[in-house]
Amino acid sequence: QVQLVESGGGLVQPGGSLRLSCAASGFTFSSYGMNWYRQAPGKERELVATITNSGGSTSYTDSVKGRFTISRDNAKNTVYLQMNSLKPEDTAVYYCYARFGSWGQGTQVTVSS
């Protein structure tokens, strides 16, 4: 049974940092690229960052470049999203996605003073 479980979300002040984790199970994690998406209230789900199965290549949406870093640990079956210099517009539910079509349940990130 495929499972993707996100954690690490919460309330943070503008300029702060959070690290999201997505623990994977039920499939060969090292064989698949992984993505992070986010969805803000009233908006469509947006692709935030991608990473290849080996971790050798990453990409980011323009609004997070230089602030967010996606990484993975294939020994731990986990993908991460390090988020620095957070802004109120980063407030959203963040989802991890395994690139064969499986979603996590999401974790809320709220950036507010």
C-alpha positions, 0 to 999 in steps of 0.5 A: 500500500502506497503511503506518502505522509507529510509533516513539518508544517505549522505557523511561522512569522514572515522571514522564518523557516520551516522544513517539510518532510514526506515519508514514503512507503509501499513503493521503490522510492529511489525509482521515482521523481518526487514533487512538492505542490501547494494550494492556497485557499481559493487558488489552484494547486501549484507545482513548487519544486521537483527532484529526480529519483537520484536527487541529481536534478531539481527545479523550482517555480520562480516565486520560491527560487533562492528561498526553498530547497528540495532534497531527498534521502533515498536511504530514509525514503524521505523527500524534504522541502526546506523553506527559508525567508517565508512570506505570507504568500507562501501560506498554503497546504503543501503536498508531496507527490510521487511521479507515478500518481500518488499524493500525500494528505498535505500539511498546512503552512501558515506565514503570519505575524 
